[in-house]
Amino acid sequence: MFIALPGMFIDTVVLVIFPDVFTNLPVQSDRYFGSWLLWAYSLILITGLPLKKREGGDK
């Protein structure tokens, strides 16, 4: 989670000034870039969740 939080903050600022940062991309592609970022950060956050709790401990 701590890996994703600084990146999410920085990318929020980047999306606000998208035309200035990505000068070679059309302005209309910011929605695709934002959706890709949302997908990527959701994968980072989901993989940090435990899937199943072990019973009985390690043997």
MDTraj code that builds the backbone (N, CA, C; nanometers):
import mdtraj as md
import numpy as np

residues = "MET PHE ILE ALA LEU PRO GLY MET PHE ILE ASP THR VAL VAL LEU VAL ILE PHE PRO ASP VAL PHE THR ASN LEU PRO VAL GLN SER ASP ARG TYR PHE GLY SER TRP LEU LEU TRP ALA TYR SER LEU ILE LEU ILE THR GLY LEU PRO LEU LYS LYS ARG GLU GLY GLY ASP LYS".split()
xyz = np.array([
    [0.0827, -0.1189, 0.0000],
    [0.0000, 0.0000, 0.0000],
    [0.0874, 0.1255, 0.0000],
    [0.1990, 0.1198, 0.0718],
    [0.2828, 0.2388, 0.0812],
    [0.3564, 0.2669, -0.0488],
    [0.3663, 0.1677, -0.1347],
    [0.4261, 0.1906, -0.2662],
    [0.3277, 0.2659, -0.3552],
    [0.2006, 0.2344, -0.3427],
    [0.0994, 0.2917, -0.4310],
    [0.0632, 0.4359, -0.3947],
    [0.0654, 0.4696, -0.2684],
    [0.0170, 0.6017, -0.2270],
    [0.0963, 0.7189, -0.2848],
    [0.2294, 0.7189, -0.2809],
    [0.3004, 0.8327, -0.3427],
    [0.2762, 0.8417, -0.4928],
    [0.2711, 0.7277, -0.5587],
    [0.2452, 0.7282, -0.7025],
    [0.1070, 0.7798, -0.7354],
    [0.0088, 0.7433, -0.6539],
    [-0.1275, 0.7913, -0.6769],
    [-0.1345, 0.9427, -0.6608],
    [-0.0648, 0.9945, -0.5621],
    [-0.0643, 1.1392, -0.5408],
    [0.0031, 1.2113, -0.6575],
    [0.1179, 1.1623, -0.6983],
    [0.1909, 1.2260, -0.8085],
    [0.1115, 1.2170, -0.9385],
    [0.0502, 1.1016, -0.9647],
    [-0.0263, 1.0861, -1.0883],
    [-0.1523, 1.1711, -1.0896],
    [-0.2072, 1.2020, -0.9728],
    [-0.3207, 1.2938, -0.9672],
    [-0.2792, 1.4321, -1.0164],
    [-0.1631, 1.4767, -0.9739],
    [-0.1120, 1.6062, -1.0193],
    [-0.0806, 1.6011, -1.1686],
    [-0.0232, 1.4899, -1.2135],
    [0.0108, 1.4752, -1.3553],
    [-0.1151, 1.4797, -1.4414],
    [-0.2238, 1.4187, -1.3955],
    [-0.3476, 1.4212, -1.4739],
    [-0.4062, 1.5617, -1.4841],
    [-0.3844, 1.6439, -1.3833],
    [-0.4345, 1.7813, -1.3881],
    [-0.3586, 1.8624, -1.4931],
    [-0.2291, 1.8401, -1.5022],
    [-0.1471, 1.9143, -1.5990],
    [-0.1043, 1.8230, -1.7147],
    [-0.1914, 1.7332, -1.7555],
    [-0.1613, 1.6331, -1.8588],
    [-0.1063, 1.6931, -1.9878],
    [-0.1663, 1.7980, -2.0441],
    [-0.1135, 1.8520, -2.1708],
    [0.0283, 1.9084, -2.1597],
    [0.0647, 1.9556, -2.0415],
    [0.1992, 2.0104, -2.0236],
    [0.3045, 1.9016, -2.0049],
    [0.2645, 1.7904, -1.9438],
    [0.3591, 1.6821, -1.9177],
    [0.3779, 1.5950, -2.0413],
    [0.2670, 1.5578, -2.1044],
    [0.2715, 1.4712, -2.2225],
    [0.2365, 1.5540, -2.3460],
    [0.3324, 1.6270, -2.3950],
    [0.3066, 1.7193, -2.5054],
    [0.2818, 1.6482, -2.6382],
    [0.3326, 1.5273, -2.6552],
    [0.3145, 1.4557, -2.7818],
    [0.1844, 1.3765, -2.7885],
    [0.1144, 1.3635, -2.6775],
    [-0.0122, 1.2902, -2.6764],
    [-0.1286, 1.3872, -2.6925],
    [-0.2340, 1.3441, -2.7613],
    [-0.3519, 1.4314, -2.7711],
    [-0.4191, 1.4463, -2.6346],
    [-0.4793, 1.5601, -2.6127],
    [-0.5424, 1.5889, -2.4835],
    [-0.6553, 1.4901, -2.4543],
    [-0.7208, 1.4396, -2.5575],
    [-0.8318, 1.3470, -2.5385],
    [-0.7873, 1.2122, -2.4817],
    [-0.6597, 1.1819, -2.4868],
    [-0.6130, 1.0530, -2.4357],
    [-0.5919, 1.0543, -2.2849],
    [-0.6200, 1.1656, -2.2188],
    [-0.6031, 1.1695, -2.0736],
    [-0.6993, 1.0759, -2.0022],
    [-0.8175, 1.0552, -2.0561],
    [-0.9125, 0.9631, -1.9919],
    [-0.8636, 0.8191, -1.9997],
    [-0.7976, 0.7831, -2.1091],
    [-0.7428, 0.6477, -2.1205],
    [-0.6238, 0.6295, -2.0265],
    [-0.5431, 0.7315, -2.0163],
    [-0.4297, 0.7279, -1.9249],
    [-0.4782, 0.7169, -1.7802],
    [-0.5804, 0.7926, -1.7451],
    [-0.6358, 0.7871, -1.6101],
    [-0.6988, 0.6533, -1.5784],
    [-0.7694, 0.5944, -1.6744],
    [-0.8302, 0.4633, -1.6499],
    [-0.7238, 0.3555, -1.6381],
    [-0.6161, 0.3667, -1.7153],
    [-0.5064, 0.2717, -1.7026],
    [-0.4404, 0.2834, -1.5656],
    [-0.4222, 0.4058, -1.5174],
    [-0.3651, 0.4262, -1.3846],
    [-0.4549, 0.3683, -1.2766],
    [-0.5857, 0.3882, -1.2883],
    [-0.6793, 0.3335, -1.1907],
    [-0.6715, 0.1820, -1.1875],
    [-0.6647, 0.1197, -1.3048],
    [-0.6538, -0.0257, -1.3138],
    [-0.5231, -0.0743, -1.2517],
    [-0.4131, -0.0084, -1.2839],
    [-0.2820, -0.0510, -1.2339],
    [-0.2726, -0.0365, -1.0820],
    [-0.3188, 0.0746, -1.0278],
    [-0.3119, 0.0930, -0.8829],
    [-0.4091, 0.0013, -0.8097],
    [-0.5221, -0.0310, -0.8704],
    [-0.6126, -0.1263, -0.8057],
    [-0.5486, -0.2644, -0.7987],
    [-0.4739, -0.3034, -0.9015],
    [-0.4022, -0.4311, -0.8954],
    [-0.2966, -0.4303, -0.7852],
    [-0.2263, -0.3199, -0.7705],
    [-0.1255, -0.3099, -0.6648],
    [-0.1909, -0.3230, -0.5279],
    [-0.3029, -0.2551, -0.5081],
    [-0.3692, -0.2589, -0.3777],
    [-0.4354, -0.3932, -0.3507],
    [-0.4926, -0.4567, -0.4528],
    [-0.5579, -0.5867, -0.4342],
    [-0.4560, -0.6953, -0.4028],
    [-0.3407, -0.6923, -0.4660],
    [-0.2409, -0.7958, -0.4394],
    [-0.1826, -0.7851, -0.2994],
    [-0.2027, -0.6760, -0.2332],
    [-0.1568, -0.6631, -0.0957],
    [-0.2529, -0.7221, 0.0059],
    [-0.3729, -0.7575, -0.0357],
    [-0.4710, -0.8148, 0.0553],
    [-0.4477, -0.9648, 0.0705],
    [-0.4604, -1.0164, 0.1930],
    [-0.4473, -1.1617, 0.2096],
    [-0.5694, -1.2325, 0.1509],
    [-0.5453, -1.3414, 0.0800],
    [-0.6547, -1.4130, 0.0161],
    [-0.7248, -1.5087, 0.1113],
    [-0.6492, -1.5809, 0.1905],
    [-0.7079, -1.6811, 0.2774],
    [-0.6245, -1.6906, 0.4047],
    [-0.6928, -1.6986, 0.5163],
    [-0.6225, -1.7095, 0.6429],
    [-0.5891, -1.8560, 0.6687],
    [-0.4658, -1.8830, 0.7052],
    [-0.4236, -2.0202, 0.7317],
    [-0.4699, -2.0627, 0.8702],
    [-0.5120, -2.1877, 0.8781],
    [-0.5521, -2.2436, 1.0070],
    [-0.4479, -2.3446, 1.0508],
    [-0.4153, -2.3459, 1.1770],
    [-0.3223, -2.4439, 1.2295],
    [-0.1781, -2.3992, 1.2307],
    [-0.1462, -2.2900, 1.1702],
    [-0.0095, -2.2389, 1.1703],
    [0.0822, -2.3153, 1.0776],
    [0.2087, -2.2803, 1.0806],
    [0.3086, -2.3457, 0.9949],
    [0.3596, -2.4728, 1.0613],
    [0.3738, -2.5780, 0.9831],
    [0.4265, -2.7049, 1.0358],
    [0.5418, -2.7514, 0.9536],
])
top = md.Topology()
chain = top.add_chain()
for i, resn in enumerate(residues, 1):
    res = top.add_residue(resn, chain, resSeq=i)
    for name in ("N", "CA", "C"):
        top.add_atom(name, md.element.get_by_symbol(name[0]), res)
traj = md.Trajectory(xyz[None], top)
